[in-house]
Amino acid sequence: MNTGYRRYYIIAGEASGDLHGGNLVAALKKIEPHAQIRGWGGDKMQQAGMELVKHYRDLAFMGFIEVVKNLRTILRNLKQCKQDILSFKPDVLVLIDYPGFNLRIAKWAKQQNLKVVYYISPQVWAWKENRVKMMKQCIDKMLVILPFEKEYYLHKWNWDVTYVGHPLIEEVTKKQQAGTDLIIRNRQGEVNQKPIVALLPGSRKQEIEKKLPVMLEVSKTFPDYQFVVAQAPSLDTSFYDTFTAPYPNISLVQNRTYDLLMQSKAALVTSGTATLETALFGVPEVVCYKGSEISYQIAKRVISIQYISLVNLIMNKEVVKELIQRDMNVPNLIKELHLLLHDETKQKQIQEDYSRLRALLTTNSIASENAAAIISELAAQ
């Protein structure tokens, strides 16, 4: 039954997409309180007012080998998603990052004459550049969140995309203004007063299994610090317990990553959005990446960028140390963490670079509100 209110279908496939999607849904509801919003995402999008069809935790496959192994599930998800979009009949389809899935949906959606907005560009400047030709044909509005992306698309592909600012700025600022009341307790329930090193091993089981054991081993060398693992909201504590059980100075926090970063002296962080979040909270970090050897070897041959962390990419220099694959080992992590905790010159340089980074990403208005206004305007056309 058509109520006359506009309809939006939004797809996000991971935790960071859910975070930005939640803010986008809230901003759309501010403009159009009665808009009907349905889609795939997570708890934050649902809490903001979206009818959730499928949770991102059922979609998270990473790496070439993992995708091949789960191909049947992925194809089934695509089919289900297409059917749901057709029955919902949205005025605008909004795709948030998650390119392996969302670009397939974009191509199909254009054939159905749907209006398509892509919010948070696939990182085509890093690899699979040839996808841009298809993207230009299938996407009505591309909304980018990194300052260099606007220039990249315009000069290299003659595509005038819109830079809306970075949505993490609003999220981090909101948290910094609110403050934190997080109290870390050890396994005996006692409050632990030692300074904190945060461990952010990622949100997917496959990446956590590769990286967390290496991160935990580092804790033995720093007895004067407590190491606190940021638990992914989609995973149970029991999953982490299998790794943390042998380490007495390890604690877990769930759904409190920002609170944890606000209290941390340093962090070991999985490559991805978390590297930028950590930097915006002013926490010195080491960026960690370790995948399956086959996936890594394939990626190494197709990725054309100098850095893997958003911090270094945006600043176009090494602000934070990146330890990739075999370099992500216990001795290297100990060495880098020691510098972050005890080398004052290093600490000062990082904070200066972080200030410049924040200035680069800050615009006069809020990213999600800019995006929502553009999406609403497109729906009206």
Rosetta blueprint (number, residue, H / E / L):
1 M L
2 N L
3 T L
4 G L
5 Y L
6 R L
7 R E
8 Y E
9 Y E
10 I E
11 I E
12 A E
13 G L
14 E L
15 A H
16 S H
17 G H
18 D H
19 L H
20 H H
21 G H
22 G H
23 N H
24 L H
25 V H
26 A H
27 A H
28 L H
29 K H
30 K H
31 I H
32 E L
33 P L
34 H L
35 A L
36 Q E
37 I E
38 R E
39 G E
40 W E
41 G E
42 G L
43 D H
44 K H
45 M H
46 Q H
47 Q H
48 A L
49 G L
50 M L
51 E E
52 L E
53 V E
54 K E
55 H E
56 Y H
57 R H
58 D H
59 L L
60 A L
61 F L
62 M L
63 G L
64 F H
65 I H
66 E H
67 V H
68 V H
69 K H
70 N L
71 L H
72 R H
73 T H
74 I H
75 L H
76 R H
77 N H
78 L H
79 K H
80 Q H
81 C H
82 K H
83 Q H
84 D H
85 I H
86 L H
87 S H
88 F H
89 K L
90 P L
91 D L
92 V E
93 L E
94 V E
95 L E
96 I E
97 D L
98 Y L
99 P H
100 G H
101 F H
102 N H
103 L H
104 R H
105 I H
106 A H
107 K H
108 W H
109 A H
110 K H
111 Q H
112 Q L
113 N L
114 L L
115 K L
116 V E
117 V E
118 Y E
119 Y E
120 I L
121 S L
122 P L
123 Q L
124 V L
125 W L
126 A L
127 W L
128 K L
129 E L
130 N L
131 R H
132 V H
133 K H
134 M H
135 M H
136 K H
137 Q H
138 C H
139 I L
140 D L
141 K E
142 M E
143 L E
144 V E
145 I L
146 L L
147 P H
148 F H
149 E H
150 K H
151 E H
152 Y H
153 Y H
154 L H
155 H H
156 K H
157 W H
158 N L
159 W L
160 D L
161 V L
162 T E
163 Y E
164 V L
165 G L
166 H L
167 P H
168 L H
169 I H
170 E H
171 E H
172 V H
173 T H
174 K H
175 K H
176 Q H
177 Q H
178 A H
179 G L
180 T L
181 D L
182 L L
183 I L
184 I L
185 R E
186 N L
187 R L
188 Q L
189 G L
190 E L
191 V E
192 N L
193 Q L
194 K L
195 P L
196 I E
197 V E
198 A E
199 L E
200 L E
201 P L
202 G L
203 S L
204 R L
205 K H
206 Q H
207 E H
208 I H
209 E H
210 K H
211 K H
212 L H
213 P H
214 V H
215 M H
216 L H
217 E H
218 V H
219 S H
220 K H
221 T H
222 F L
223 P L
224 D L
225 Y L
226 Q E
227 F E
228 V E
229 V E
230 A E
231 Q E
232 A L
233 P L
234 S L
235 L L
236 D L
237 T H
238 S H
239 F H
240 Y H
241 D H
242 T H
243 F H
244 T H
245 A L
246 P L
247 Y L
248 P L
249 N L
250 I E
251 S E
252 L E
253 V E
254 Q E
255 N L
256 R L
257 T H
258 Y H
259 D H
260 L H
261 L H
262 M H
263 Q H
264 S E
265 K E
266 A E
267 A E
268 L E
269 V E
270 T E
271 S L
272 G L
273 T H
274 A H
275 T H
276 L H
277 E H
278 T H
279 A H
280 L H
281 F L
282 G L
283 V L
284 P L
285 E E
286 V E
287 V E
288 C E
289 Y E
290 K L
291 G L
292 S L
293 E H
294 I H
295 S H
296 Y H
297 Q H
298 I H
299 A H
300 K H
301 R H
302 V H
303 I L
304 S L
305 I L
306 Q L
307 Y L
308 I L
309 S L
310 L H
311 V H
312 N H
313 L H
314 I H
315 M H
316 N L
317 K L
318 E L
319 V L
320 V L
321 K E
322 E E
323 L E
324 I E
325 Q H
326 R H
327 D H
328 M L
329 N L
330 V H
331 P H
332 N H
333 L H
334 I H
335 K H
336 E H
337 L H
338 H H
339 L H
340 L H
341 L H
342 H H
343 D L
344 E H
345 T H
346 K H
347 Q H
348 K H
349 Q H
350 I H
351 Q H
352 E H
353 D H
354 Y H
355 S H
356 R H
357 L H
358 R H
359 A H
360 L H
361 L H
362 T L
363 T L
364 N L
365 S L
366 I L
367 A H
368 S H
369 E H
370 N H
371 A H
372 A H
373 A H
374 I H
375 I H
376 S H
377 E H
378 L H
379 A H
380 A H
381 Q L
